[in-house]
Amino acid sequence: MTTEKVAFTGVRQTLLATLYGRALDSRADRPVLGDRMAEDAVRRIAFDFTRFRLTPGEAAVVAMRGRQLDEWTRAFLSDHPDAVVAHLGCGLDCRVFRVAPPAGVQWFDVDYPEVVELRRRLYPGRQGYRLIGCSVTDPAWLPDIPRDRPALVVAEGLTMYLSGPAMETLVHRVANHFDAGGEAAFDAVSPLAVRLQRLNRILRTSGATLTWGLGDPRRLEGWDPRLRLVAEVAAVELPWIDRLPFPYRLACRVMRLVPPLRRLGVLVRYRFSD
Ligand SMILES: C[S@@+](CC[C@H](N)C(=O)[O-])C[C@H]1O[C@@H](n2cnc3c(N)ncnc32)[C@H](O)[C@@H]1O
């Protein structure tokens, strides 16, 4: 087994924390996601993952977010077996392997070039699957992606690291590119979570900075008239909360009762029309 040395800092290092969260979840008695490929990848990367000091509860929270986005992805692909998927800020996430899309789907994983290079060394290829090494703020990631099929743009743990103007530009580019329309599904944090970021251990450890918070998800409809919000779920209301250790379940219950805390983390799904 070859070991990969990784010297990522800042936002690129956060992908190691979320990978480790999924690996820890896969070791649990009742995993939320059960992603064994994450565990295998962690074993192959020469990096001290314990520095993130992730608790089993934090690992389960990462896994719950991933599971919800997996389920939205599966739902879209079951309605559109000829779709294209653009998975932005993929990091080392194994969504394409967990979802195992039907043969008619073309799936593109997009992240910075050095992240994509590491992915190539760690994971196998698949039919209909391609990697694009490019910043999502650079329009160069789009032209290679077919525009004439229903599209799902999915992003996990990405939007909070983009600026507001970069998010708005991204929304327009996506809506302009995909002529057949489609959906966008992603998680976001609230402006309060951005203000409270010093409390976030993963950010302190990696040196990454949160830059964008989503207030009212309907505001994005004002950015582009082709966008419609179709689903919104607070992270503390995800269906797998019962798998969290008791203190986390209790914290979720309390947070649900306090609107600004309930909205610290949300998952949203938009439809964009042709
Ligand atoms: C918290 S990690 C999440 C990674 C993966 N989605 C997961 O859930 O494990 C944030 C990811 O966003 C990527 N990222 C941040 N800004 C980016 C940008 N402008 N272009 C492409 N990727 C970006 C980072 O490289 C990293 O892989």
Ligand as a Chemical Component Dictionary entry (heavy atoms), coordinates in Angstrom:
data_LIG
# 
_chem_comp.id                   LIG 
_chem_comp.type                 NON-POLYMER 
_chem_comp.pdbx_formal_charge   0 
_chem_comp.three_letter_code    LIG 
# 
loop_
_chem_comp_atom.comp_id 
_chem_comp_atom.atom_id 
_chem_comp_atom.alt_atom_id 
_chem_comp_atom.type_symbol 
_chem_comp_atom.charge 
_chem_comp_atom.model_Cartn_x 
_chem_comp_atom.model_Cartn_y 
_chem_comp_atom.model_Cartn_z 
_chem_comp_atom.pdbx_ordinal 
LIG C1  C1  C 0  -14.734 21.226 3.773  1  
LIG S1  S1  S 1  -13.945 20.624 2.331  2  
LIG C2  C2  C 0  -15.251 19.611 1.701  3  
LIG C3  C3  C 0  -14.743 18.584 0.768  4  
LIG C4  C4  C 0  -15.797 17.547 0.356  5  
LIG N1  N1  N 0  -16.911 18.139 -0.298 6  
LIG C5  C5  C 0  -16.250 16.792 1.584  7  
LIG O1  O1  O 0  -17.422 16.944 1.975  8  
LIG O2  O2  O -1 -15.443 16.071 2.135  9  
LIG C6  C6  C 0  -13.981 22.063 1.246  10 
LIG C7  C7  C 0  -13.556 21.716 -0.176 11 
LIG O3  O3  O 0  -13.835 22.829 -1.024 12 
LIG C8  C8  C 0  -12.748 22.956 -1.906 13 
LIG N2  N2  N 0  -12.744 24.338 -2.389 14 
LIG C9  C9  C 0  -12.797 25.476 -1.658 15 
LIG N3  N3  N 0  -12.785 26.550 -2.463 16 
LIG C10 C10 C 0  -12.735 26.063 -3.743 17 
LIG C11 C11 C 0  -12.715 26.663 -5.022 18 
LIG N4  N4  N 0  -12.721 27.999 -5.165 19 
LIG N5  N5  N 0  -12.661 25.871 -6.106 20 
LIG C12 C12 C 0  -12.649 24.516 -5.985 21 
LIG N6  N6  N 0  -12.676 23.884 -4.786 22 
LIG C13 C13 C 0  -12.712 24.657 -3.690 23 
LIG C14 C14 C 0  -11.537 22.610 -1.069 24 
LIG O4  O4  O 0  -10.395 22.329 -1.855 25 
LIG C15 C15 C 0  -12.073 21.406 -0.318 26 
LIG O5  O5  O 0  -11.922 20.232 -1.055 27 
# 
loop_
_chem_comp_bond.comp_id 
_chem_comp_bond.atom_id_1 
_chem_comp_bond.atom_id_2 
_chem_comp_bond.value_order 
_chem_comp_bond.pdbx_ordinal 
LIG C1  S1  SING 1  
LIG S1  C2  SING 2  
LIG S1  C6  SING 3  
LIG C2  C3  SING 4  
LIG C3  C4  SING 5  
LIG C4  N1  SING 6  
LIG C4  C5  SING 7  
LIG C5  O1  DOUB 8  
LIG C5  O2  SING 9  
LIG C6  C7  SING 10 
LIG C7  O3  SING 11 
LIG C7  C15 SING 12 
LIG O3  C8  SING 13 
LIG C8  N2  SING 14 
LIG C8  C14 SING 15 
LIG N2  C9  SING 16 
LIG N2  C13 SING 17 
LIG C9  N3  DOUB 18 
LIG N3  C10 SING 19 
LIG C10 C11 SING 20 
LIG C10 C13 DOUB 21 
LIG C11 N4  SING 22 
LIG C11 N5  DOUB 23 
LIG N5  C12 SING 24 
LIG C12 N6  DOUB 25 
LIG N6  C13 SING 26 
LIG C14 O4  SING 27 
LIG C14 C15 SING 28 
LIG C15 O5  SING 29 
# 
